[in-house]
Amino acid sequence: MATILNCFPLTVYKDRLGLDQAYRRQIGDAVINAYRTGSKAGVSKTSAWTGDRNGREFLHLEPAMAPMFKGVHARMVDYLRALKIDPSKLDLHYTRSWGTVSEPGQSIRRHRHNQSHISVVYYPVKDAGTGNLVFHLPDPLNEFSPGLFEQHSRDMGLITESNILNSEMVDLPVEEDDIVIFPSKTYHGTEPNNTPGTRISIAIDVVITLKDSGGVEYLMPPAEKWRKSQDV
């Protein structure tokens, strides 16, 4: 009997953060206030507001956000353990964190976070039907002929069933209080918000360093061992 082996999976972690509704609303109100009172670079009828482009990319430094970030850390430890990585040997550094606001008709285009290692998305406020998270794979490993997995192949009946083996996009349903963790190099975006409601998310970038880099050639050494070149 033939055996089908699915190699090289992308692992995406999803859970509930478990924050109470009042606190989630507090987070959402802070993001909305930043959106309404600050600059709006990159915003259009179809493009959502993102705090990283508008000078609001350090939410992890705000004391009011501490309960959320403590919960995020615990989920990142779970994520690492799922990959059979020992979190006790690593330090996880929040480097950037910002809110996004998607109003009716808006979405976040496909992108990835090349400046970090692990990325996190949390949904403190998400009305039903306001659009899901979408993961993209520009060069699917199973796509032996370029363009084979694009929509035209489905329209002509060449692809008889869509599944994770023959797709270049995966739609991940997300709800309020959901947290999603994945490698930062992964292309992702969102569906358009096709409702009158609002989708608010918190995006977080994380860099990992070794606690002890002695004898280790790869991975990043402890941050306390770094030095700015102009300070030498």
Backbone as CSV, one residue per row, in Angstrom:
resi,resn,N_x,N_y,N_z,CA_x,CA_y,CA_z,C_x,C_y,C_z
1,MET,0.855,-1.195,0.000,0.000,0.000,0.000,0.891,1.247,0.000
2,ALA,0.536,2.213,-0.812,1.318,3.450,-0.908,1.236,4.241,0.393
3,THR,2.296,4.958,0.681,2.356,5.812,1.865,2.562,7.253,1.434
4,ILE,1.752,8.153,1.957,1.903,9.584,1.706,2.553,10.210,2.932
5,LEU,3.696,10.830,2.751,4.405,11.486,3.845,4.317,12.991,3.658
6,ASN,3.807,13.683,4.661,3.730,15.144,4.614,4.895,15.711,5.419
7,CYS,5.864,16.272,4.725,7.096,16.748,5.349,7.070,18.266,5.519
8,PHE,7.901,18.753,6.417,8.150,20.185,6.599,6.885,20.995,6.888
9,PRO,6.173,20.682,7.946,4.956,21.456,8.247,5.276,22.825,8.837
10,LEU,4.376,23.771,8.644,4.386,25.036,9.376,3.462,24.864,10.571
11,THR,3.968,25.113,11.756,3.176,24.968,12.972,2.708,26.337,13.447
12,VAL,1.406,26.497,13.567,0.792,27.730,14.059,0.082,27.408,15.370
13,TYR,0.363,28.191,16.393,-0.214,27.987,17.729,-1.406,28.927,17.899
14,LYS,-2.507,28.385,18.408,-3.703,29.198,18.654,-4.311,28.799,19.984
15,ASP,-4.705,29.800,20.779,-5.311,29.540,22.084,-6.132,30.766,22.468
16,ARG,-6.829,30.675,23.581,-7.458,31.838,24.199,-6.505,32.393,25.250
17,LEU,-6.400,33.713,25.330,-5.520,34.305,26.329,-6.195,34.342,27.695
18,GLY,-7.535,34.363,27.712,-8.258,34.283,28.980,-8.365,35.591,29.730
19,LEU,-8.232,36.717,29.037,-8.388,38.021,29.689,-9.867,38.362,29.805
20,ASP,-10.251,38.988,30.918,-11.671,39.293,31.093,-12.096,40.399,30.131
21,GLN,-13.402,40.436,29.882,-13.926,41.326,28.845,-13.642,42.793,29.140
22,ALA,-13.749,43.192,30.406,-13.519,44.597,30.752,-12.093,45.017,30.406
23,TYR,-11.133,44.142,30.685,-9.740,44.472,30.375,-9.505,44.463,28.869
24,ARG,-10.135,43.529,28.163,-10.007,43.516,26.705,-10.547,44.808,26.108
25,ARG,-11.643,45.294,26.657,-12.206,46.560,26.168,-11.257,47.719,26.470
26,GLN,-10.581,47.654,27.604,-9.601,48.691,27.949,-8.467,48.722,26.920
27,ILE,-7.991,47.544,26.540,-6.952,47.470,25.508,-7.478,48.039,24.194
28,GLY,-8.683,47.615,23.822,-9.268,48.096,22.576,-9.460,49.598,22.567
29,ASP,-9.908,50.161,23.684,-10.105,51.614,23.770,-8.783,52.356,23.600
30,ALA,-7.699,51.800,24.159,-6.389,52.438,24.022,-5.944,52.454,22.564
31,VAL,-6.196,51.367,21.853,-5.828,51.304,20.435,-6.680,52.274,19.618
32,ILE,-7.976,52.300,19.886,-8.861,53.216,19.161,-8.470,54.666,19.417
33,ASN,-8.115,54.983,20.650,-7.707,56.352,20.974,-6.439,56.740,20.206
34,ALA,-5.473,55.813,20.128,-4.251,56.084,19.363,-4.570,56.287,17.886
35,TYR,-5.499,55.506,17.384,-5.911,55.617,15.979,-6.583,56.959,15.703
36,ARG,-7.477,57.350,16.565,-8.257,58.566,16.312,-7.461,59.849,16.532
37,THR,-6.499,59.807,17.438,-5.775,61.036,17.790,-4.415,61.153,17.107
38,GLY,-3.927,60.069,16.512,-2.586,60.093,15.935,-2.582,60.181,14.425
39,SER,-1.397,59.991,13.852,-1.244,60.031,12.403,-1.865,58.793,11.773
40,LYS,-2.077,58.862,10.459,-2.785,57.786,9.769,-2.039,57.359,8.508
41,ALA,-0.737,57.198,8.629,0.062,56.738,7.501,-0.394,55.350,7.072
42,GLY,-0.557,55.170,5.769,-0.920,53.869,5.228,-2.392,53.540,5.226
43,VAL,-3.219,54.399,5.803,-4.655,54.114,5.895,-5.357,54.536,4.608
44,SER,-6.265,53.695,4.135,-7.102,54.031,2.984,-8.448,53.340,3.155
45,LYS,-9.299,53.438,2.165,-10.598,52.778,2.242,-10.447,51.261,2.375
46,THR,-9.347,50.735,1.867,-9.154,49.288,1.887,-8.009,48.834,2.791
47,SER,-7.233,49.767,3.328,-6.071,49.408,4.150,-6.266,49.842,5.593
48,ALA,-6.049,48.929,6.516,-6.263,49.176,7.940,-5.171,50.068,8.529
49,TRP,-5.492,50.664,9.682,-4.504,51.433,10.447,-3.643,50.475,11.242
50,THR,-2.326,50.682,11.196,-1.398,49.872,11.979,-0.481,50.795,12.766
51,GLY,-0.398,50.552,14.063,0.339,51.447,14.945,1.827,51.512,14.683
52,ASP,2.396,50.442,14.099,3.840,50.450,13.857,4.244,51.501,12.836
53,ARG,3.342,51.853,11.940,3.641,52.877,10.935,3.299,54.276,11.423
54,ASN,2.776,54.359,12.628,2.294,55.646,13.121,2.823,55.981,14.511
55,GLY,4.028,55.509,14.812,4.702,55.889,16.049,4.150,55.278,17.313
56,ARG,3.402,54.171,17.192,2.794,53.534,18.369,3.193,52.060,18.433
57,GLU,4.511,51.794,18.380,4.974,50.416,18.253,5.632,49.852,19.505
58,PHE,5.364,50.463,20.661,5.996,49.975,21.890,4.971,49.779,23.010
59,LEU,3.901,49.077,22.715,2.875,48.828,23.734,3.426,48.030,24.907
60,HIS,4.457,47.228,24.679,5.012,46.395,25.759,5.686,47.227,26.841
61,LEU,5.902,48.511,26.595,6.491,49.396,27.602,5.435,50.104,28.450
62,GLU,4.167,49.903,28.120,3.093,50.587,28.835,2.602,49.709,29.997
63,PRO,2.656,50.217,31.238,2.271,49.408,32.407,0.870,48.808,32.305
64,ALA,-0.060,49.537,31.712,-1.433,49.035,31.627,-1.541,47.777,30.774
65,MET,-0.567,47.538,29.926,-0.600,46.377,29.035,0.077,45.149,29.644
66,ALA,0.657,45.285,30.846,1.442,44.196,31.438,0.672,42.879,31.566
67,PRO,-0.589,42.869,32.032,-1.292,41.584,32.139,-1.389,40.847,30.804
68,MET,-1.606,41.589,29.728,-1.664,40.954,28.414,-0.318,40.331,28.050
69,PHE,0.761,41.077,28.247,2.069,40.572,27.842,2.546,39.418,28.720
70,LYS,2.126,39.381,29.973,2.439,38.218,30.812,1.757,36.969,30.259
71,GLY,0.510,37.122,29.845,-0.197,35.999,29.245,0.422,35.561,27.933
72,VAL,0.873,36.523,27.136,1.529,36.198,25.869,2.797,35.382,26.123
73,HIS,3.573,35.774,27.125,4.804,35.026,27.431,4.490,33.565,27.747
74,ALA,3.469,33.336,28.560,3.112,31.959,28.919,2.732,31.145,27.686
75,ARG,2.018,31.763,26.747,1.626,31.042,25.531,2.836,30.802,24.630
76,MET,3.786,31.720,24.605,4.992,31.497,23.802,5.805,30.331,24.349
77,VAL,5.841,30.188,25.659,6.516,29.036,26.257,5.836,27.745,25.806
78,ASP,4.505,27.729,25.787,3.771,26.560,25.293,4.124,26.269,23.836
79,TYR,4.193,27.325,23.032,4.522,27.190,21.609,5.901,26.555,21.435
80,LEU,6.885,27.042,22.176,8.231,26.482,22.078,8.250,25.014,22.488
81,ARG,7.544,24.693,23.548,7.509,23.300,24.008,6.847,22.389,22.973
82,ALA,5.846,22.917,22.267,5.197,22.128,21.216,6.179,21.780,20.104
83,LEU,7.170,22.641,19.891,8.202,22.387,18.891,9.385,21.613,19.469
84,LYS,9.250,21.176,20.731,10.311,20.445,21.442,11.568,21.304,21.595
85,ILE,11.354,22.576,21.883,12.426,23.519,22.175,12.379,23.825,23.664
86,ASP,13.520,23.802,24.328,13.593,24.042,25.769,13.593,25.549,26.035
87,PRO,12.474,26.110,26.520,12.409,27.561,26.735,13.329,28.053,27.843
88,SER,13.773,27.157,28.722,14.640,27.590,29.821,16.019,28.031,29.335
89,LYS,16.368,27.693,28.114,17.667,28.077,27.561,17.608,29.378,26.764
90,LEU,16.421,29.970,26.675,16.228,31.144,25.833,15.670,32.317,26.624
91,ASP,15.970,33.518,26.170,15.269,34.725,26.592,14.425,35.208,25.422
92,LEU,13.200,35.593,25.719,12.270,36.086,24.702,12.112,37.588,24.892
93,HIS,12.440,38.347,23.875,12.458,39.804,23.979,11.329,40.410,23.148
94,TYR,10.439,41.146,23.810,9.473,41.947,23.065,10.224,43.128,22.443
95,THR,10.218,43.227,21.127,10.925,44.317,20.451,9.980,45.368,19.883
96,ARG,8.841,44.934,19.384,7.831,45.866,18.873,6.455,45.290,19.179
97,SER,5.504,46.168,19.418,4.121,45.727,19.634,3.201,46.900,19.365
98,TRP,2.139,46.652,18.639,1.286,47.754,18.205,-0.140,47.268,17.951
99,GLY,-1.050,48.197,17.952,-2.434,47.883,17.656,-2.745,48.070,16.184
100,THR,-3.789,47.388,15.725,-4.321,47.606,14.379,-5.828,47.791,14.484
101,VAL,-6.362,48.603,13.592,-7.803,48.852,13.543,-8.272,48.638,12.113
102,SER,-9.176,47.673,11.924,-9.749,47.401,10.609,-11.220,47.770,10.636
103,GLU,-11.549,48.848,9.951,-12.937,49.288,9.847,-13.576,48.638,8.617
104,PRO,-14.879,48.849,8.401,-15.547,48.210,7.261,-14.817,48.445,5.940
105,GLY,-14.591,47.357,5.209,-13.928,47.431,3.915,-12.415,47.348,3.967
106,GLN,-11.840,47.369,5.157,-10.382,47.398,5.277,-9.804,46.013,5.582
107,SER,-8.555,45.837,5.183,-7.820,44.612,5.481,-6.346,44.966,5.652
108,ILE,-5.554,43.977,6.010,-4.103,44.129,6.105,-3.486,43.243,5.035
109,ARG,-2.719,43.845,4.156,-2.159,43.122,3.009,-1.148,42.065,3.461
110,ARG,-0.828,41.190,2.521,0.149,40.142,2.792,1.514,40.748,3.110
111,HIS,2.144,40.258,4.171,3.446,40.769,4.587,4.089,39.761,5.531
112,ARG,5.316,40.027,5.925,5.967,39.245,6.970,6.890,40.162,7.763
113,HIS,7.325,39.687,8.918,8.095,40.513,9.844,9.549,40.034,9.857
114,ASN,10.316,40.474,8.885,11.680,39.975,8.721,12.621,40.399,9.842
115,GLN,12.224,41.395,10.620,13.117,41.923,11.655,13.021,41.150,12.971
116,SER,12.180,40.132,13.036,12.010,39.403,14.297,11.995,37.902,14.050
117,HIS,11.882,37.137,15.122,11.903,35.675,15.042,10.514,35.060,15.190
118,ILE,9.795,35.490,16.217,8.448,34.978,16.491,7.474,36.144,16.440
119,SER,6.322,35.928,15.825,5.283,36.956,15.796,4.018,36.439,16.466
120,VAL,3.307,37.365,17.080,2.099,37.053,17.840,0.997,38.012,17.408
121,VAL,-0.213,37.501,17.292,-1.385,38.354,17.083,-2.398,38.030,18.174
122,TYR,-2.919,39.066,18.804,-3.952,38.900,19.827,-5.143,39.771,19.456
123,TYR,-6.354,39.256,19.702,-7.588,39.952,19.329,-8.373,40.353,20.578
124,PRO,-8.150,41.560,21.111,-8.907,41.990,22.288,-10.354,42.332,21.956
125,VAL,-10.574,42.842,20.743,-11.922,43.209,20.298,-12.089,42.735,18.863
126,LYS,-13.055,41.866,18.637,-13.292,41.387,17.275,-14.753,41.037,17.112
127,ASP,-15.471,41.905,16.438,-16.871,41.632,16.155,-16.980,40.445,15.200
128,ALA,-18.073,39.711,15.302,-18.274,38.539,14.456,-18.274,38.934,12.985
129,GLY,-17.591,38.127,12.174,-17.609,38.338,10.733,-16.685,39.413,10.213
130,THR,-15.800,39.938,11.064,-14.941,41.050,10.638,-13.668,40.588,9.933
131,GLY,-13.568,39.313,9.605,-12.440,38.833,8.814,-11.454,38.018,9.618
132,ASN,-10.891,37.011,8.966,-9.971,36.088,9.614,-8.520,36.397,9.269
133,LEU,-7.633,35.694,9.942,-6.204,35.751,9.651,-5.922,34.785,8.503
134,VAL,-5.082,35.202,7.562,-4.781,34.379,6.392,-3.269,34.187,6.290
135,PHE,-2.840,32.936,6.184,-1.431,32.625,5.975,-1.189,32.321,4.502
136,HIS,-0.060,32.797,4.000,0.280,32.644,2.588,1.605,31.901,2.443
137,LEU,1.688,31.071,1.414,2.937,30.407,1.055,3.198,30.699,-0.419
138,PRO,4.049,31.691,-0.732,4.242,32.110,-2.126,4.758,31.002,-3.039
139,ASP,5.512,30.055,-2.491,6.088,28.982,-3.308,5.807,27.636,-2.647
140,PRO,4.552,27.142,-2.758,4.193,25.893,-2.081,5.104,24.741,-2.505
141,LEU,5.544,23.959,-1.539,6.488,22.879,-1.833,5.884,21.821,-2.750
142,ASN,4.578,21.625,-2.708,3.931,20.625,-3.560,3.581,21.149,-4.949
143,GLU,3.753,22.425,-5.195,3.368,23.013,-6.488,4.485,22.748,-7.508
144,PHE,4.429,21.575,-8.147,5.516,21.153,-9.029,5.535,21.906,-10.349
145,SER,4.437,22.592,-10.699,4.402,23.449,-11.884,3.940,24.835,-11.448
146,PRO,4.691,25.889,-11.764,4.324,27.233,-11.293,2.898,27.612,-11.675
147,GLY,2.148,28.110,-10.700,0.768,28.529,-10.933,-0.255,27.429,-10.789
148,LEU,0.201,26.201,-10.532,-0.724,25.071,-10.471,-1.782,25.237,-9.399
149,PHE,-1.412,25.842,-8.256,-2.345,25.933,-7.139,-3.142,27.237,-7.133
150,GLU,-3.055,28.027,-8.179,-3.802,29.282,-8.225,-5.262,29.023,-8.595
151,GLN,-6.082,30.072,-8.477,-7.529,29.918,-8.602,-7.956,29.360,-9.955
152,HIS,-7.223,29.696,-11.031,-7.645,29.232,-12.355,-7.664,27.706,-12.441
153,SER,-6.794,27.046,-11.679,-6.787,25.580,-11.695,-8.044,25.013,-11.054
154,ARG,-8.578,25.720,-10.081,-9.826,25.291,-9.463,-11.011,25.596,-10.374
155,ASP,-10.958,26.765,-11.016,-12.058,27.159,-11.900,-12.227,26.179,-13.061
156,MET,-11.130,25.631,-13.564,-11.202,24.714,-14.703,-11.361,23.257,-14.280
157,GLY,-11.412,23.016,-12.955,-11.598,21.663,-12.462,-10.337,20.835,-12.400
158,LEU,-9.175,21.471,-12.619,-7.916,20.740,-12.536,-7.616,20.329,-11.095
159,ILE,-7.856,21.239,-10.158,-7.787,20.908,-8.732,-9.179,20.464,-8.313
160,THR,-9.317,19.217,-7.916,-10.640,18.660,-7.645,-11.119,18.899,-6.223
161,GLU,-10.205,19.213,-5.317,-10.563,19.491,-3.925,-9.461,20.336,-3.306
162,SER,-9.837,21.388,-2.600,-8.853,22.246,-1.944,-8.563,21.728,-0.543
163,ASN,-7.285,21.570,-0.238,-6.876,21.167,1.098,-5.473,21.709,1.364
164,ILE,-4.909,21.367,2.513,-3.611,21.930,2.877,-2.478,21.407,1.998
165,LEU,-2.739,20.356,1.225,-1.699,19.815,0.352,-1.572,20.589,-0.947
166,ASN,-2.618,21.325,-1.334,-2.600,21.998,-2.637,-3.057,23.451,-2.550
167,SER,-2.772,24.091,-1.439,-3.209,25.477,-1.249,-2.013,26.383,-1.006
168,GLU,-2.112,27.595,-1.508,-1.090,28.609,-1.236,-1.560,29.599,-0.173
169,MET,-2.789,29.407,0.309,-3.325,30.228,1.387,-4.106,29.347,2.350
170,VAL,-4.030,29.679,3.629,-4.831,29.005,4.655,-5.546,30.068,5.463
171,ASP,-6.862,29.959,5.524,-7.708,30.893,6.270,-7.873,30.355,7.690
172,LEU,-7.396,31.125,8.679,-7.495,30.699,10.077,-8.597,31.488,10.775
173,PRO,-9.724,30.854,11.118,-10.777,31.568,11.847,-10.277,32.037,13.206
174,VAL,-10.554,33.283,13.535,-10.144,33.840,14.826,-11.311,34.589,15.446
175,GLU,-11.345,34.557,16.780,-12.400,35.214,17.534,-11.785,36.108,18.602
176,GLU,-12.640,36.864,19.262,-12.182,37.729,20.348,-11.505,36.906,21.445
177,ASP,-10.382,37.397,21.940,-9.532,36.790,22.965,-8.630,35.690,22.420
178,ASP,-8.645,35.443,21.107,-7.729,34.468,20.524,-6.321,35.044,20.432
179,ILE,-5.331,34.175,20.626,-3.931,34.509,20.413,-3.364,33.511,19.412
180,VAL,-2.581,34.012,18.460,-1.984,33.183,17.417,-0.482,33.465,17.398
181,ILE,0.330,32.397,17.346,1.789,32.521,17.373,2.368,31.731,16.206
182,PHE,3.364,32.324,15.532,3.940,31.678,14.349,5.313,32.285,14.051
183,PRO,6.128,31.630,13.217,7.420,32.206,12.850,7.236,33.530,12.108
184,SER,8.045,34.517,12.446,7.889,35.848,11.861,8.093,35.859,10.350
185,LYS,8.846,34.911,9.826,9.119,34.882,8.387,7.916,34.426,7.567
186,THR,6.840,34.021,8.233,5.651,33.527,7.548,4.849,34.680,6.962
187,TYR,4.528,34.589,5.678,3.662,35.594,5.064,2.246,35.456,5.620
188,HIS,1.648,36.587,5.953,0.291,36.573,6.484,-0.394,37.909,6.190
189,GLY,-1.697,37.913,6.305,-2.509,39.114,6.125,-3.879,38.839,6.709
190,THR,-4.859,39.620,6.306,-6.213,39.403,6.814,-7.226,39.455,5.686
191,GLU,-8.368,38.860,5.944,-9.514,39.050,5.067,-10.050,40.469,5.243
192,PRO,-10.750,40.994,4.244,-11.409,42.288,4.432,-12.487,42.201,5.509
193,ASN,-12.678,43.304,6.200,-13.780,43.412,7.150,-15.031,43.794,6.363
194,ASN,-15.884,42.829,6.129,-17.079,43.059,5.312,-18.330,43.242,6.159
195,THR,-18.169,43.772,7.368,-19.296,44.034,8.255,-19.231,45.484,8.726
196,PRO,-20.279,45.965,9.386,-20.219,47.314,9.977,-19.376,47.368,11.244
197,GLY,-18.928,46.216,11.741,-18.183,46.161,12.993,-16.714,46.525,12.828
198,THR,-15.960,46.347,13.906,-14.539,46.709,13.940,-13.707,45.519,14.406
199,ARG,-12.553,45.361,13.783,-11.595,44.347,14.215,-10.374,45.061,14.783
200,ILE,-10.043,44.772,16.036,-8.858,45.341,16.678,-7.926,44.194,17.044
201,SER,-6.687,44.328,16.663,-5.708,43.302,17.022,-4.458,43.954,17.585
202,ILE,-3.698,43.163,18.319,-2.385,43.563,18.818,-1.355,42.670,18.139
203,ALA,-0.415,43.281,17.438,0.675,42.545,16.796,1.939,42.700,17.636
204,ILE,2.673,41.612,17.778,3.848,41.604,18.656,4.998,40.903,17.944
205,ASP,6.160,41.532,17.961,7.377,40.925,17.427,8.303,40.535,18.572
206,VAL,8.898,39.363,18.446,9.746,38.808,19.504,11.067,38.331,18.901
207,VAL,12.158,38.673,19.552,13.487,38.183,19.188,13.968,37.254,20.296
208,ILE,14.533,36.121,19.920,15.048,35.183,20.915,16.572,35.279,20.988
209,THR,17.090,35.150,22.202,18.534,35.063,22.408,18.824,33.900,23.345
210,LEU,20.005,33.367,23.237,20.441,32.327,24.163,20.791,32.936,25.513
211,LYS,20.465,32.234,26.588,20.908,32.680,27.906,22.408,32.440,28.087
212,ASP,22.903,31.392,27.457,24.333,31.072,27.515,24.757,30.617,26.124
213,SER,25.573,31.405,25.457,25.983,31.089,24.089,27.362,30.441,24.028
214,GLY,27.901,30.052,25.173,29.220,29.434,25.203,29.286,28.179,24.352
215,GLY,30.202,28.150,23.392,30.376,26.983,22.541,29.337,26.824,21.457
216,VAL,28.432,27.800,21.302,27.361,27.713,20.309,27.670,28.668,19.159
217,GLU,27.701,28.146,17.951,28.032,28.984,16.794,26.834,29.780,16.304
218,TYR,25.655,29.172,16.330,24.472,29.804,15.767,23.567,30.353,16.870
219,LEU,22.482,30.952,16.475,21.537,31.645,17.342,22.196,32.903,17.913
220,MET,21.374,33.758,18.512,21.873,35.051,18.965,22.356,34.964,20.405
221,PRO,23.490,35.587,20.718,24.022,35.552,22.083,23.198,36.423,23.015
222,PRO,23.441,36.347,24.324,22.672,37.150,25.283,22.739,38.641,24.947
223,ALA,21.610,39.318,25.068,21.548,40.740,24.714,22.468,41.581,25.587
224,GLU,22.691,41.150,26.834,23.563,41.933,27.720,25.025,41.884,27.276
225,LYS,25.349,40.994,26.333,26.708,40.931,25.789,26.866,41.793,24.532
226,TRP,25.784,42.406,24.089,25.862,43.257,22.907,26.475,44.612,23.291
227,ARG,27.019,45.294,22.288,27.561,46.625,22.521,27.411,47.457,21.258
228,LYS,26.951,48.679,21.415,26.851,49.581,20.275,28.248,49.923,19.774
229,SER,28.430,49.881,18.462,29.763,50.106,17.908,30.276,51.510,18.195
230,GLN,29.365,52.487,18.275,29.804,53.862,18.542,30.259,54.065,19.983
231,ASP,29.985,53.054,20.845,30.381,53.169,22.245,31.744,52.536,22.530
232,VAL,32.352,51.933,21.523,33.653,51.293,21.734,34.732,52.360,21.967
